[in-house]
Amino acid sequence: MSSIFLLLQKVHDKVHDLPMKLKYSQPKIYTGGIDINAWSSLSKQEKKLALEKDWYVYFSFRNPKTNKLVRQQNIKAGANRYKDKKTRLHILNILAKSLVILLEEGFDPYKTNLTLKQYLELKEKEIETEKTIDLPPTTPTTKIIPTTETTTVVAKDTVSIKEAFELALPLKQSVMKENSFSKFKSKIGQFERWLVSQQITPDQPISIITKKIVMRYLNDVLIRTSARNRNNTHTDLRSFFQVFEENELIPDNFLQKISKLNSKPERNKTYTPSQQEEIFEYLKENDKTLLLFIQFVSYNFLRPIEVCRLRIGDIDVKDKKLYVRAKNQPVKIKIIPNILLKELPDLSIYKKDDFLFTSTSVGGVWDSKEDNKRNHYSKKFKKVKDHFGLGTDYGLYSFRHTFITTLYREMAKVPNATPSMIKSKMQLITGHSTMQALELYLRDIDAALPEDYSNYFQ
């Protein structure tokens, strides 16, 4: 590291406010002739060419004889030894901020007849003298921060954990749906409370959170819950810390280097034909609203939370169309099959903004979060499961598995039907975005089974 960079950084930690008339231009950073804000849109070749050039801080100072601003010597301070944009920019930003402090303090190359390096060396001696004679061990411009690992001296203007979180959360909220952000915020809140339990308080710098600390937290989540929850927590934290990196609160997002664990996904079991028929018969007598809810899952292959989102205006009975609001996707249009259409009550008596399902009936206002709505119907179905003695492996989602399995096997009975023909038709019906996604789903639910192969052993 260049000595001039280290000297500037030391001065950066000791700010003197000495108002004066500006005789200089604001220090700027030259980044190889490209707009650094458009870095992500540049090609690899353009980035390479920019990094092959010298980057530096430059400024002008007013010559007292001519009263004109004169360009001063460029300040590189070893930044170009680094071949990546992030490190160069980090160093040059510190240089630029430190230079502003020097200029505000009164550095004048024409009055002092000193070069910048000579001036800095003189300032360093003054600072060291002040520390030895006048200052107590801990100055007001620094604070000693104890941690469970090391003791770090942190500059006054370092961004704290609290400030970083307060910046990042609203940014994430602006690009996430309400339901997704609620879960995300909960995960971040759990992490924040864990930090406090480890004596890492919100007023400490964000830089104190290291990869080692996050790994300790993820290991704690794994031990307390499951590999799947640990992976979900890792995903949310990685997304959160990416905001820190992009806003230059941390040099890099080290969570990108933390791997996910292998976890066995849990899925609902498929109902047998007799189980499905018995449940439908039972609901006809005991809960017709819940039955219609399940029929939307079964016949239109919707997820329970997608059924909860449906409004009266999303159902076009005349044209037999259903407008589904899927997560993180545009509105999907699906047909309403006749088997479901004949089960619908008269929807013309409701407002278009009414929800199709409320907590007690079809059609009306239901002011509640989507998760709460889905959980409400899951609890209602829990009573049905208890009646039939079904375990935790069965749920509302099981009906989607069941009817997709039935659809596949019935379509396979058509003469000359090949697997590719069946899947092409099914993709239009189920709404899977890709054939690969549909094939993976069919494998997961064991929809395709072989014929009896006993003859091979005879």
C-alpha positions as CSV (number, residue, x, y, z in Angstrom):
1,M,0.0,0.0,0.0
2,S,1.4,3.4,-0.9
3,S,2.5,5.6,2.0
4,I,0.5,8.6,0.7
5,F,-2.7,6.5,1.0
6,L,-1.9,5.6,4.6
7,L,-1.1,9.2,5.4
8,L,-4.3,10.4,3.9
9,Q,-6.3,7.8,5.8
10,K,-4.8,8.9,9.1
11,V,-5.8,12.5,8.4
12,H,-9.3,11.3,7.4
13,D,-9.7,10.1,11.0
14,K,-9.0,13.5,12.4
15,V,-11.3,16.1,11.0
16,H,-10.9,19.8,11.9
17,D,-13.7,22.2,10.9
18,L,-11.9,25.4,9.7
19,P,-14.3,27.4,7.6
20,M,-12.7,29.3,4.7
21,K,-13.4,30.6,1.3
22,L,-13.0,27.8,-1.2
23,K,-10.1,28.2,-3.5
24,Y,-10.3,24.8,-5.1
25,S,-12.5,22.5,-7.1
26,Q,-14.2,19.5,-5.6
27,P,-11.9,16.4,-5.9
28,K,-13.1,14.0,-8.5
29,I,-12.3,10.4,-9.5
30,Y,-11.1,9.5,-13.0
31,T,-12.2,5.9,-13.8
32,G,-10.6,5.1,-17.1
33,G,-13.0,7.2,-19.2
34,I,-16.2,5.3,-18.4
35,D,-19.2,6.1,-16.3
36,I,-18.7,4.1,-13.2
37,N,-22.5,4.1,-12.5
38,A,-23.0,2.1,-15.7
39,W,-20.3,-0.5,-14.9
40,S,-22.8,-3.4,-14.7
41,S,-24.0,-2.7,-18.3
42,L,-20.5,-2.6,-19.8
43,S,-19.1,-5.6,-21.8
44,K,-16.2,-7.6,-20.5
45,Q,-13.9,-5.9,-23.1
46,E,-15.0,-2.4,-22.0
47,K,-14.3,-3.2,-18.4
48,K,-10.9,-4.7,-19.2
49,L,-10.0,-1.6,-21.2
50,A,-11.1,0.7,-18.4
51,L,-9.0,-1.2,-15.8
52,E,-6.0,-1.1,-18.1
53,K,-5.9,2.7,-17.7
54,D,-4.7,4.5,-14.6
55,W,-7.5,5.6,-12.2
56,Y,-6.8,8.6,-10.0
57,V,-8.2,11.5,-7.9
58,Y,-7.8,15.0,-9.4
59,F,-8.6,18.6,-8.4
60,S,-7.7,22.2,-9.2
61,F,-6.4,25.0,-6.9
62,R,-6.6,28.7,-7.5
63,N,-3.3,30.3,-8.3
64,P,-3.0,33.5,-6.2
65,K,-1.1,35.3,-9.0
66,T,-3.4,34.6,-11.9
67,N,-6.6,33.9,-9.8
68,K,-7.3,30.9,-12.1
69,L,-7.9,27.3,-11.1
70,V,-4.9,25.3,-12.0
71,R,-5.0,21.5,-12.3
72,Q,-2.8,19.8,-9.6
73,Q,-0.9,16.6,-9.8
74,N,-3.0,13.4,-10.1
75,I,-3.2,11.3,-6.9
76,K,-3.1,7.6,-7.5
77,A,-1.7,6.3,-4.2
78,G,-1.2,2.8,-5.4
79,A,-4.8,2.2,-6.4
80,N,-3.9,0.9,-9.8
81,R,-2.0,-2.0,-8.4
82,Y,-5.4,-3.6,-7.9
83,K,-7.0,-5.0,-11.0
84,D,-10.7,-4.9,-9.9
85,K,-13.1,-2.1,-10.0
86,K,-14.4,-2.5,-6.4
87,T,-11.0,-2.2,-4.6
88,R,-9.8,0.7,-6.8
89,L,-13.0,2.7,-6.2
90,H,-12.9,2.0,-2.5
91,I,-9.4,3.4,-2.2
92,L,-10.0,6.4,-4.4
93,N,-13.2,7.3,-2.5
94,I,-11.2,7.4,0.7
95,L,-8.5,9.5,-1.0
96,A,-11.1,12.0,-2.3
97,K,-12.8,12.3,1.1
98,S,-9.5,12.7,2.8
99,L,-8.3,15.4,0.3
100,V,-11.5,17.4,1.0
101,I,-10.6,17.4,4.7
102,L,-7.1,18.6,4.0
103,L,-8.4,21.4,1.7
104,E,-11.0,22.5,4.3
105,E,-8.2,22.5,6.9
106,G,-6.3,25.0,4.8
107,F,-3.8,23.1,2.7
108,D,-2.6,25.5,0.0
109,P,0.2,24.3,-2.3
110,Y,1.0,27.9,-3.2
111,K,1.3,29.3,0.4
112,T,3.1,26.4,2.1
113,N,5.4,25.6,-0.9
114,L,4.9,21.9,0.2
115,T,3.9,19.0,-2.0
116,L,0.9,17.1,-0.8
117,K,3.1,14.2,0.5
118,Q,5.3,16.7,2.4
119,Y,2.2,18.4,3.9
120,L,0.8,15.0,5.0
121,E,4.1,14.0,6.6
122,L,4.1,17.2,8.6
123,K,0.4,16.7,9.6
124,E,1.2,13.1,10.8
125,K,3.9,14.5,13.1
126,E,1.5,17.1,14.5
127,I,-1.2,14.4,15.1
128,E,1.3,12.1,16.8
129,T,2.5,15.0,19.0
130,E,-1.1,15.8,20.0
131,K,-1.8,12.2,20.9
132,T,1.3,12.0,23.1
133,I,0.9,15.3,25.0
134,D,-2.8,16.3,25.1
135,L,-5.0,13.3,24.3
136,P,-6.4,10.6,26.7
137,P,-6.1,6.9,25.5
138,T,-9.5,7.0,23.7
139,T,-10.3,10.2,21.8
140,P,-13.8,11.5,21.1
141,T,-13.3,10.8,17.4
142,T,-12.9,7.1,17.9
143,K,-14.6,4.4,19.9
144,I,-13.2,1.1,21.1
145,I,-15.5,-1.7,20.1
146,P,-15.3,-5.0,22.1
147,T,-16.3,-8.2,20.3
148,T,-16.3,-11.8,21.0
149,E,-13.3,-12.2,18.6
150,T,-11.1,-9.1,18.5
151,T,-10.9,-5.5,19.6
152,T,-11.3,-3.0,16.8
153,V,-10.7,0.8,16.6
154,V,-13.5,2.3,14.5
155,A,-13.7,5.7,12.9
156,K,-16.4,8.0,14.0
157,D,-18.1,8.2,10.5
158,T,-18.3,4.4,10.1
159,V,-21.9,3.2,9.3
160,S,-23.4,1.3,12.2
161,I,-25.4,-1.9,12.1
162,K,-28.6,0.0,12.9
163,E,-27.9,2.6,10.1
164,A,-27.1,-0.1,7.6
165,F,-30.3,-2.1,8.4
166,E,-32.4,1.0,8.3
167,L,-31.1,1.8,4.8
168,A,-31.5,-1.7,3.4
169,L,-34.9,-2.8,4.7
170,P,-36.9,0.0,2.9
171,L,-35.0,-0.8,-0.3
172,K,-35.9,-4.5,-0.1
173,Q,-39.5,-3.6,0.7
174,S,-39.8,-1.5,-2.4
175,V,-39.0,-4.5,-4.7
176,M,-40.8,-7.3,-2.8
177,K,-44.4,-8.2,-2.4
178,E,-46.0,-7.6,1.0
179,N,-46.2,-11.3,1.9
180,S,-42.6,-12.0,0.8
181,F,-41.2,-8.9,2.6
182,S,-43.1,-9.9,5.8
183,K,-41.2,-13.2,5.9
184,F,-38.0,-11.6,4.9
185,K,-38.2,-8.9,7.6
186,S,-38.9,-11.6,10.2
187,K,-35.7,-13.5,9.2
188,I,-33.6,-10.3,9.4
189,G,-35.2,-9.5,12.8
190,Q,-34.2,-12.9,14.1
191,F,-30.6,-12.3,13.0
192,E,-30.5,-8.9,14.6
193,R,-31.7,-10.3,17.9
194,W,-29.1,-13.0,17.7
195,L,-26.4,-10.5,17.2
196,V,-27.5,-8.7,20.4
197,S,-27.4,-12.0,22.3
198,Q,-23.7,-12.2,21.1
199,Q,-22.9,-8.8,22.5
200,I,-22.9,-7.3,19.0
201,T,-25.1,-4.2,19.5
202,P,-26.8,-2.0,16.8
203,D,-24.4,1.0,17.4
204,Q,-21.4,-1.1,16.4
205,P,-20.1,-0.8,12.8
206,I,-21.6,-3.0,10.1
207,S,-18.1,-4.1,9.2
208,I,-17.9,-6.0,12.5
209,I,-20.2,-8.7,11.0
210,T,-17.9,-11.1,9.4
211,K,-18.3,-14.4,7.5
212,K,-17.3,-16.2,10.7
213,I,-20.1,-14.6,12.7
214,V,-22.7,-15.3,10.0
215,M,-21.6,-18.9,9.8
216,R,-22.1,-19.2,13.6
217,Y,-25.6,-17.9,13.2
218,L,-26.4,-20.2,10.3
219,N,-25.1,-23.2,12.3
220,D,-27.3,-22.2,15.2
221,V,-30.3,-22.0,12.9
222,L,-29.4,-25.5,11.6
223,I,-29.2,-27.0,15.0
224,R,-32.4,-25.4,16.3
225,T,-34.5,-26.0,13.2
226,S,-33.6,-27.8,9.9
227,A,-31.3,-27.7,6.9
228,R,-34.1,-26.2,4.8
229,N,-34.7,-23.3,7.2
230,R,-31.0,-22.8,7.4
231,N,-30.8,-22.5,3.6
232,N,-33.8,-20.1,3.5
233,T,-32.2,-18.0,6.1
234,H,-28.9,-18.0,4.1
235,T,-30.8,-16.9,1.0
236,D,-32.4,-13.9,2.8
237,L,-29.2,-12.8,4.5
238,R,-27.3,-13.0,1.2
239,S,-29.9,-10.8,-0.5
240,F,-29.8,-8.4,2.4
241,F,-26.0,-8.1,2.4
242,Q,-26.0,-7.6,-1.3
243,V,-27.8,-4.2,-0.7
244,F,-24.9,-3.4,1.7
245,E,-22.3,-4.2,-1.0
246,E,-24.1,-2.3,-3.7
247,N,-24.4,0.8,-1.5
248,E,-20.7,0.5,-0.5
249,L,-21.4,-0.1,3.2
250,I,-19.2,-3.3,3.0
251,P,-16.4,-4.1,0.5
252,D,-18.0,-7.4,-0.7
253,N,-20.9,-9.8,0.0
254,F,-19.1,-12.7,1.7
255,L,-22.4,-14.6,1.9
256,Q,-21.9,-15.4,-1.8
257,K,-19.1,-17.7,-0.6
258,I,-21.2,-19.6,1.9
259,S,-22.6,-22.8,0.3
260,K,-26.1,-24.2,0.8
261,L,-26.6,-27.5,2.5
262,N,-28.3,-30.5,0.9
263,S,-31.8,-30.8,2.4
264,K,-34.6,-33.3,1.7
265,P,-37.7,-31.4,0.7
266,E,-41.0,-32.3,2.3
267,R,-44.0,-32.8,0.1
268,N,-47.6,-33.7,0.7
269,K,-48.7,-37.2,-0.2
270,T,-51.1,-37.9,-3.0
271,Y,-54.6,-39.1,-2.0
272,T,-55.8,-42.4,-3.3
273,P,-58.9,-42.3,-5.5
274,S,-61.1,-43.6,-2.6
275,Q,-59.7,-41.1,-0.1
276,Q,-60.4,-38.2,-2.5
277,E,-64.0,-39.3,-3.1
278,E,-64.7,-39.8,0.6
279,I,-63.4,-36.4,1.5
280,F,-65.4,-34.7,-1.3
281,E,-68.6,-36.6,-0.1
282,Y,-68.0,-35.6,3.5
283,L,-67.5,-31.9,2.5
284,K,-70.7,-31.8,0.5
285,E,-72.6,-32.5,3.7
286,N,-70.5,-30.5,6.1
287,D,-68.6,-27.6,4.5
288,K,-69.5,-26.6,0.9
289,T,-67.3,-23.5,1.0
290,L,-64.2,-25.5,1.9
291,L,-65.2,-28.0,-0.8
292,L,-65.3,-25.3,-3.5
293,F,-61.9,-23.9,-2.3
294,I,-60.4,-27.4,-2.7
295,Q,-62.1,-27.8,-6.1
296,F,-60.2,-24.7,-7.4
297,V,-57.0,-26.4,-6.1
298,S,-58.0,-29.7,-7.8
299,Y,-59.6,-28.8,-11.1
300,N,-57.6,-25.6,-11.9
301,F,-54.3,-26.9,-10.3
302,L,-53.9,-23.7,-8.2
303,R,-51.8,-23.4,-5.1
304,P,-53.9,-22.7,-2.0
305,I,-52.4,-19.2,-1.6
306,E,-53.4,-18.4,-5.3
307,V,-57.0,-19.4,-4.5
308,C,-56.9,-16.9,-1.5
309,R,-55.9,-14.1,-3.9
310,L,-58.9,-14.7,-6.3
311,R,-61.4,-11.9,-6.5
312,I,-64.9,-12.0,-8.1
313,G,-63.5,-9.9,-11.0
314,D,-60.9,-12.5,-11.7
315,I,-63.6,-15.0,-12.8
316,D,-65.1,-14.6,-16.2
317,V,-67.9,-17.1,-16.2
318,K,-69.2,-16.1,-19.7
319,D,-65.8,-16.6,-21.4
320,K,-64.7,-19.4,-19.0
321,K,-61.5,-17.6,-18.1
322,L,-59.7,-17.4,-14.8
323,Y,-57.1,-14.6,-14.1
324,V,-54.6,-15.9,-11.5
325,R,-52.2,-13.7,-9.6
326,A,-49.1,-15.9,-9.2
327,K,-46.1,-15.0,-7.0
328,N,-43.5,-12.8,-8.8
329,Q,-45.2,-13.3,-12.2
330,P,-47.6,-11.4,-14.4
331,V,-51.3,-12.4,-14.2
332,K,-51.8,-15.8,-15.7
333,I,-54.9,-16.7,-17.7
334,K,-56.3,-20.2,-17.3
335,I,-59.6,-21.7,-18.6
336,I,-62.2,-22.8,-16.2
337,P,-63.2,-26.4,-17.0
338,N,-66.9,-27.2,-17.1
339,I,-66.5,-29.6,-14.1
340,L,-65.6,-26.6,-12.0
341,L,-67.9,-24.1,-13.7
342,K,-71.0,-26.0,-12.7
343,E,-70.0,-25.9,-9.1
344,L,-69.8,-22.0,-9.0
345,P,-72.6,-20.1,-7.3
346,D,-74.2,-17.0,-8.8
347,L,-71.3,-14.5,-8.6
348,S,-73.2,-11.5,-10.2
349,I,-74.5,-10.6,-6.8
350,Y,-71.0,-9.6,-5.5
351,K,-68.8,-6.6,-6.2
352,K,-65.8,-7.3,-8.5
353,D,-63.4,-6.2,-5.8
354,D,-64.8,-8.8,-3.4
355,F,-62.7,-11.8,-2.6
356,L,-64.0,-15.1,-4.0
357,F,-63.5,-16.7,-0.5
358,T,-63.8,-15.1,2.9
359,S,-63.3,-16.7,6.3
360,T,-66.9,-18.0,6.4
361,S,-68.4,-18.0,2.9
362,V,-68.1,-17.4,-0.8
363,G,-67.9,-13.7,-1.9
364,G,-67.3,-10.7,0.3
365,V,-64.7,-8.5,2.0
366,W,-61.8,-10.2,3.8
367,D,-59.2,-7.9,5.3
368,S,-56.4,-10.1,6.2
369,K,-52.9,-11.1,5.0
370,E,-52.5,-13.8,2.5
371,D,-50.6,-16.1,4.8
372,N,-53.4,-15.8,7.4
373,K,-56.0,-16.6,4.8
374,R,-54.2,-19.7,3.7
375,N,-53.6,-20.8,7.3
376,H,-57.3,-20.3,8.0
377,Y,-58.3,-22.8,5.3
378,S,-55.5,-25.2,6.4
379,K,-56.9,-25.2,9.9
380,K,-60.4,-25.8,8.6
381,F,-59.1,-28.8,6.6
382,K,-57.2,-30.0,9.7
383,K,-60.6,-30.9,11.2
384,V,-61.4,-32.9,8.1
385,K,-58.0,-34.7,8.3
386,D,-58.6,-35.6,11.9
387,H,-62.0,-37.0,11.0
388,F,-60.4,-39.4,8.5
389,G,-57.3,-40.1,10.6
390,L,-54.9,-38.5,8.1
391,G,-51.4,-37.4,9.2
392,T,-49.3,-34.4,8.6
393,D,-48.2,-35.7,5.2
394,Y,-51.6,-34.8,3.8
395,G,-52.8,-31.2,3.2
396,L,-54.6,-28.9,0.8
397,Y,-51.6,-29.1,-1.6
398,S,-52.1,-32.8,-1.8
399,F,-55.2,-32.3,-4.0
400,R,-53.0,-30.5,-6.6
401,H,-50.7,-33.5,-6.6
402,T,-53.6,-35.9,-6.8
403,F,-55.4,-34.4,-9.7
404,I,-52.3,-33.8,-11.8
405,T,-51.4,-37.4,-11.3
406,T,-54.9,-38.5,-12.3
407,L,-54.7,-36.2,-15.4
408,Y,-51.3,-37.6,-16.5
409,R,-52.4,-41.3,-16.1
410,E,-55.7,-40.8,-17.9
411,M,-54.1,-38.9,-20.8
412,A,-51.5,-41.8,-21.0
413,K,-54.4,-44.2,-21.8
414,V,-55.1,-42.5,-25.1
415,P,-53.9,-44.7,-28.0
416,N,-50.6,-43.7,-29.5
417,A,-50.0,-41.0,-26.9
418,T,-46.3,-40.5,-26.3
419,P,-44.8,-39.0,-23.1
420,S,-43.8,-35.8,-24.9
421,M,-47.3,-35.4,-26.4
422,I,-48.9,-35.8,-22.9
423,K,-46.5,-33.4,-21.3
424,S,-47.0,-30.7,-24.0
425,K,-50.7,-30.8,-23.4
426,M,-50.3,-30.9,-19.6
427,Q,-48.0,-27.9,-19.6
428,L,-50.8,-25.7,-21.0
429,I,-53.2,-27.0,-18.3
430,T,-51.0,-27.0,-15.2
431,G,-49.3,-23.7,-16.0
432,H,-45.7,-24.8,-15.5
433,S,-43.4,-22.2,-17.0
434,T,-41.1,-24.8,-18.6
435,M,-41.2,-28.4,-19.7
436,Q,-38.3,-29.1,-17.4
437,A,-40.2,-27.7,-14.4
438,L,-43.2,-29.9,-15.3
439,E,-41.1,-33.0,-15.8
440,L,-39.4,-32.5,-12.4
441,Y,-42.8,-32.0,-10.7
442,L,-44.2,-35.2,-12.3
443,R,-41.1,-37.1,-11.1
444,D,-41.4,-35.7,-7.6
445,I,-45.1,-36.8,-7.2
446,D,-44.5,-40.1,-9.0
447,A,-47.2,-39.4,-11.5
448,A,-45.7,-41.7,-14.2
449,L,-45.5,-45.3,-13.1
450,P,-44.4,-48.3,-15.2
451,E,-46.7,-51.2,-16.3
452,D,-46.4,-54.5,-14.5
453,Y,-43.0,-56.0,-15.3
454,S,-43.5,-59.5,-13.7
455,N,-43.1,-61.2,-17.1
456,Y,-39.4,-60.2,-17.1
457,F,-38.8,-62.5,-14.2
458,Q,-40.6,-65.5,-15.7
